[in-house]
Amino acid sequence: MAGNADDSRGVRSAQLLKGQKALVTGANSGIGLATAVALGRAGADVVVNYVAGAGEAEDVVRRIEGFGVRAYAHEADVSDEDQVSAMVARMVEEFGTIDVMVANAGLQRDAALTEMTLAEWQKVIDVNLTGQFLCAREAAKEFLRRGVVEEVSRSAGKIVCMSSVHQIVPWAGHVNYASSKGGVGMLMQTLAQELAPHRIRVNAVAPGAIRTPINRDAWSTPEAEADLLRLIPYGRVGNPDDVADAVVALASDLLDYVVGTTLYVDGGMTLFPGFATGG
């Protein structure tokens, strides 16, 4: 579960990001928490962004510092342009630069189409899509200013957009969320196309069913989990660490030639499992 990211995950302790500086939005719970911890384990200094839950964010900072790297928590609403600009400016001041931006912060406001308010629609778009645009834009400014530092990384910077299987899988009753994630997919590809000539790599990670607070009702009882597993050919619900490991790999030079790609971390959910027997 979200708060149980293992701080001693064997081979994953390799210092793939030694000396790099990373910022993770929405990093005080769920996938963001696991990702921030994994980046620290991999040798990066980490900014732990949050919009609520300062105590949880400070707990994440302490865990990251346990790997012998630097970390601090920063409160900011990613849908607010001034707050995002200030967050990245502070990071550059304190850490010297930014090498990895993980645009993870997201939320749901679920309702049937005819019952969804404009405020519910707009809030999800503002955080899930506009927030990623703002974070990517501010990180890209620093990447372009600094350029490639070969002893740190083969690229000038990495942006990892947190998407979802619902960037391609329709989801009735969640039109705002699915639309935001569909937008993230095209945002990522367009940014990747624009920034690749500058040796900036932009990619996305698209989780499927992951044990996080945002979808607790889908897995918290044996009955709910059994129903969910019908959609997952691999036969288990994912954990935040599954996603965090994918982010670390994309942010590292191991995948330096991967540009403009969405990595689905979904146990096969996007394989349309109903067609295995009903096609």
C-alpha positions in Angstrom: 0.0 0.0 0.0 1.0 3.6 -0.4 2.7 4.1 3.0 4.6 0.8 2.8 7.3 1.5 0.2 10.2 -0.7 1.1 13.3 1.3 1.9 15.6 -1.7 1.2 14.5 -3.1 -2.1 17.6 -5.0 -3.1 18.7 -4.3 -6.7 16.5 -1.2 -6.7 19.0 0.5 -4.3 21.4 0.9 -7.2 22.4 4.6 -7.5 20.9 5.1 -10.9 20.3 8.8 -10.2 23.3 9.7 -8.1 23.8 13.4 -7.9 20.6 14.3 -9.7 17.9 16.6 -8.4 14.2 15.5 -8.6 10.9 17.1 -7.8 7.8 14.9 -7.3 4.3 16.6 -7.1 1.7 15.1 -4.9 4.5 13.2 -3.1 3.0 12.8 0.4 0.8 9.8 -0.4 0.2 6.9 -2.8 2.2 6.7 -6.0 3.9 10.0 -5.4 5.1 8.9 -2.0 6.6 5.7 -3.3 8.1 7.5 -6.3 9.8 10.2 -4.1 11.3 7.4 -1.8 12.4 5.4 -4.8 14.2 8.4 -6.4 16.0 9.1 -3.1 17.0 5.4 -2.9 18.4 5.8 -6.4 20.6 8.6 -5.2 18.6 11.8 -6.1 18.0 14.8 -3.9 14.2 15.1 -3.8 11.7 17.9 -3.3 8.5 16.5 -1.8 5.6 18.6 -3.1 2.2 18.5 -1.4 -1.0 20.6 -1.2 -2.3 19.2 2.1 -0.8 16.9 4.7 2.3 18.6 5.9 3.1 16.0 8.5 3.0 13.2 6.0 5.2 15.1 3.7 7.8 15.6 6.4 7.7 11.9 7.1 8.6 11.3 3.5 11.4 13.8 3.7 12.9 11.9 6.7 12.7 8.6 4.9 14.5 10.0 1.9 17.2 11.6 4.0 17.8 8.1 5.4 19.4 7.3 2.1 22.1 9.9 2.7 20.6 12.4 0.2 18.9 15.8 0.7 15.2 16.4 0.7 12.7 19.0 1.8 8.9 19.4 1.6 7.2 22.2 -0.3 3.6 23.1 -0.2 2.2 24.2 -3.6 -1.0 23.8 -5.6 0.1 22.6 -9.0 -2.8 24.3 -10.7 -1.6 27.7 -9.6 0.9 29.2 -12.0 2.6 31.5 -9.4 3.0 28.7 -6.9 4.5 26.3 -9.4 7.0 29.0 -10.6 8.0 29.7 -7.0 8.4 26.0 -6.2 10.8 25.4 -9.0 12.7 28.7 -8.4 13.2 27.7 -4.7 14.5 24.2 -5.8 17.0 25.8 -8.2 18.1 28.1 -5.4 18.5 25.3 -2.8 19.6 22.4 -4.9 21.3 24.4 -7.7 19.1 22.9 -10.5 16.5 20.3 -11.4 17.2 17.2 -13.4 13.9 15.2 -13.0 10.4 16.5 -12.9 7.7 13.9 -12.0 4.3 15.5 -12.6 2.3 13.1 -10.4 -0.3 15.2 -8.5 -3.8 14.3 -9.5 -7.3 13.8 -8.2 -10.8 12.5 -9.0 -14.2 14.2 -8.7 -16.5 11.4 -10.0 -20.1 11.8 -11.2 -22.4 10.7 -14.0 -22.3 13.1 -17.0 -25.7 14.7 -16.3 -24.9 15.2 -12.6 -21.3 16.5 -13.0 -20.9 20.2 -12.2 -18.7 22.5 -14.1 -16.7 23.0 -11.0 -16.1 19.2 -10.7 -15.0 19.1 -14.4 -12.8 22.2 -14.1 -11.0 21.1 -10.9 -9.9 17.8 -12.3 -8.7 19.4 -15.6 -6.9 22.2 -13.6 -4.9 19.8 -11.4 -4.5 16.8 -13.6 -3.7 18.5 -16.9 -3.0 22.2 -16.5 -0.9 21.3 -13.4 1.3 19.0 -15.5 1.7 21.7 -18.2 2.8 24.2 -15.6 5.3 21.8 -13.9 6.7 20.7 -17.3 7.1 24.3 -18.5 9.0 25.5 -15.4 11.3 22.5 -15.4 12.0 22.8 -19.1 13.1 26.5 -18.6 15.8 25.3 -16.3 16.8 22.3 -18.5 17.2 24.6 -21.4 19.2 27.2 -19.4 21.6 24.6 -18.0 21.9 22.1 -20.9 23.6 18.7 -20.6 26.0 18.0 -17.8 27.6 14.8 -19.0 28.9 13.7 -15.6 25.4 13.9 -14.2 23.2 12.6 -17.1 23.3 12.1 -20.8 20.2 14.2 -21.1 19.6 17.8 -20.2 16.5 16.8 -18.2 13.7 14.4 -17.8 10.0 15.0 -17.4 7.8 12.0 -16.4 4.1 12.6 -16.7 1.8 10.5 -14.5 -1.0 9.4 -16.7 -3.4 6.4 -16.4 -4.7 3.5 -18.4 -7.6 5.8 -18.9 -5.7 7.9 -21.3 -6.9 5.2 -23.8 -9.6 3.2 -21.9 -12.9 5.0 -21.6 -14.4 5.2 -18.1 -18.1 5.9 -17.8 -18.9 8.1 -14.7 -15.4 9.6 -14.8 -15.5 11.8 -17.9 -13.4 14.6 -16.3 -10.7 12.2 -15.1 -10.5 10.2 -18.4 -10.4 13.4 -20.4 -7.6 14.8 -18.3 -5.5 11.7 -18.7 -6.2 11.6 -22.5 -4.9 15.1 -22.5 -1.9 14.1 -20.6 -1.0 11.6 -23.2 -1.0 14.2 -26.0 0.6 16.8 -23.8 3.5 14.4 -23.2 4.0 13.4 -26.8 3.9 17.1 -28.0 6.3 18.2 -25.3 8.6 15.2 -26.2 8.5 16.2 -29.9 9.3 19.9 -29.1 12.0 19.3 -26.5 13.9 16.2 -27.8 16.2 18.3 -30.0 17.4 19.9 -26.8 18.2 16.5 -25.3 15.3 16.7 -22.9 13.3 13.5 -22.6 9.6 13.5 -21.9 7.7 10.3 -21.2 4.7 9.1 -19.2 3.8 6.3 -16.9 0.3 5.0 -17.0 -0.7 3.0 -14.0 -3.6 0.6 -14.0 -5.2 -0.6 -10.7 -2.8 0.3 -7.9 -3.5 0.1 -4.2 -3.7 3.7 -3.3 -6.2 5.8 -1.3 -7.7 7.3 -4.4 -9.3 3.9 -5.4 -9.5 2.2 -2.0 -13.1 1.1 -2.6 -12.0 -1.0 -5.6 -9.7 -3.3 -3.7 -10.3 -2.9 0.1 -12.6 -5.9 0.4 -12.1 -9.5 -0.9 -15.3 -9.1 -3.0 -14.2 -5.8 -4.5 -10.7 -7.1 -5.3 -12.0 -10.3 -6.9 -14.2 -8.2 -9.2 -11.2 -5.9 -10.0 -8.9 -8.9 -10.8 -11.2 -9.8 -13.7 -9.7 -6.8 -15.5 -6.1 -7.7 -14.8 -4.6 -10.7 -16.7 -1.5 -10.8 -14.5 -3.7 -11.7 -11.5 -2.7 -9.1 -8.9 -3.5 -5.6 -8.0 -0.4 -3.3 -8.4 1.4 -1.6 -5.6 2.8 2.0 -5.6 6.4 0.6 -5.8 5.5 -1.0 -9.2 4.9 2.5 -10.6 7.8 4.1 -8.7 10.3 1.6 -10.2 9.1 2.5 -13.7 9.6 6.2 -13.0 13.1 5.6 -11.7 14.0 3.7 -14.9 12.6 6.3 -17.2 14.4 9.1 -15.3 17.7 7.2 -15.5 20.2 6.9 -18.4 19.3 3.2 -18.7 16.4 4.4 -20.9 18.2 7.4 -22.5 16.8 6.6 -25.9 13.2 6.3 -24.8 11.4 9.5 -25.8 7.7 10.3 -26.1 6.6 6.9 -24.8 3.9 5.9 -22.4 4.9 3.0 -20.2 1.8 1.1 -19.0 2.2 -0.4 -15.5 -1.1 -2.2 -15.4 -0.7 -6.0 -15.2 -2.1 -6.2 -18.7 -5.3 -4.2 -18.1 -4.9 -2.5 -21.5 -4.9 -5.9 -23.2 -8.8 -5.9 -23.2 -9.0 -9.1 -21.1 -12.6 -9.7 -22.0 -11.5 -10.6 -25.5 -9.5 -13.5 -24.2 -12.7 -15.6 -23.9 -15.3 -13.4 -25.7 -13.5 -12.3 -28.9 
